[in-house]
């Protein structure tokens, strides 16, 4: 039976399903991050952004799809986090403008709206790159319009949209060499494909998008488990608050062993385990089934597995004990961390507010010492939303504002914030903490907003930025064979050093950064290292060139044991 229109009821169900499906698959999307660093947050950003859009939809009392789409676009815009979240908001901004006066949507309306979303998204990106979410939405729009031109069935249009999006997603590694090198599809494109899949499920009367997450293969599952256990907030969790205390992993050889008395059925196998805990992942092929679950009864998990085959692998970790160890180790650093966007405005309203983004109390103190009026806590592991940045500007009560993001993934959210605040505001496009600090030195209170923006932007080219972090998975990229837990030195966004500890990575990285014109080295050590190690790095750097001036500061930043600048 053909479906001729989308009413408000279907539209709300589509957004609810897409939001739930993105939430279920956020960690999987995160695992597609090209660099093996513990800050791949595309899935988290897209999920939080769409959650905000759904909130606005639910708060609307309208029965018109056009008005609901406008609410969705507004919520997405204000909640947009990271470039992926902003691009998703722009897709639905174009979508909503195209259907603004519609009470219901026909097949042609839906196709035209998706095409308008693609056009708006391309316009929002200064230098559109193929092999990304832009390619996925463009190809999906082409298929939607082609189908709508020959039939008026909404389901057929959505089927074609989803299938084209998925097909385009699979081509992204061929269009973007770095994706092909690592062997993953584009993470933002995967997120959008999940959105279209959820829409398609709803219009076809399927509940797949709401029932469960994408079933990854065993390799994908390993990446998801790594991501699940690397969360910057875990140090704040009280061990007593952990409901299911044992992280349990088993691998079962289906049909093998002496205790087998059941024929393997995925739903039967999964449904029993779902009652035993949470964070459940189950993947299988014809020979093995692999399980990850947080539970209070690891013995029951193993016993259940043995009913289907013998146990090829068993791993059980006491997460409460792990958490106690983490708290003991990182208690001081954890106490210093503040939630995103909680920075207070200065007591006296400045003429020009300088809004910057940084994680770690020491890092925030450094920015304030350089003249920042408000520091939003965030950055690599939690991108502030458009709303967070706009609120910081509005709460400053200043006459004008300068945003210093310190992360390229925050640029688009900052650009949207500039558009929605009531005072003049500009962005200094600092991609790193080092660039942000150098930019701050170009600010002059007596200069105009444009003069300060120009001077601060000019300063960005005078500094080299280095960051040390650890690998969260095995991969091959930039000519390096990287193993999980290796330390990497990243210079201006490119992996330059891979070694077995953070101190060596820092020294080797600085060796590559300095040249005959280098004068000042600034070493900022994070929450995962200490002053003694930083002093060792300082001494090693001074041996490279005794004319270098070396400064060491405590930054308390997560993820990066060292942030180092060379000027």
Secondary structure, DSSP 8 states (H G I E B T S, - for coil): -----B-HHHHHHHHHHHHHHHHHHHHHHHTT-SS-BTT--HHHHHHHHHHHHHHHHHH-----HHHHHHHHHHHHHHH-BHHHHHHHHHHHHHHHHHTTT-SSB-HHHHHHHHHHHHHHHHHHSTT--TTSHHHHHHHHHHHHHHHHTT---HHHHHHHHHHHHHHHHHHHHHHSHHHHHHT---HHHHHHHHHHHHHHHHHTT--HHHH------HHHHHHHHHHHT--TTGGGS-GGG-SS-EEEEEEEEET-SSS--S---HHHHHHHHHTTEEEEEEEE-SSEEEEEEEES-HHHHHHHHHTTEEEEEEEEEEHHHHHHHHHHHHHHHHHH---TT-----SS--SEEEEEEE-SHHHHHHHHHTT-SEEEE-SSSS--BHHHHHHHHHHHT-SEEEEE-SSGGGHHHHHHHHHHSSSEEEEE---SHHHHHHHHTT--TTS-HHHHHHHHHHHGGG-EEEEEEEBSS-EEETTEEE-TT-EEEEETTEEEEEESSHHHHHHHHHHHH--TT--EEEEEE-TTS-HHHHHHHHHHHHHH-TT-EEEEEE---SS-SEEEEE-
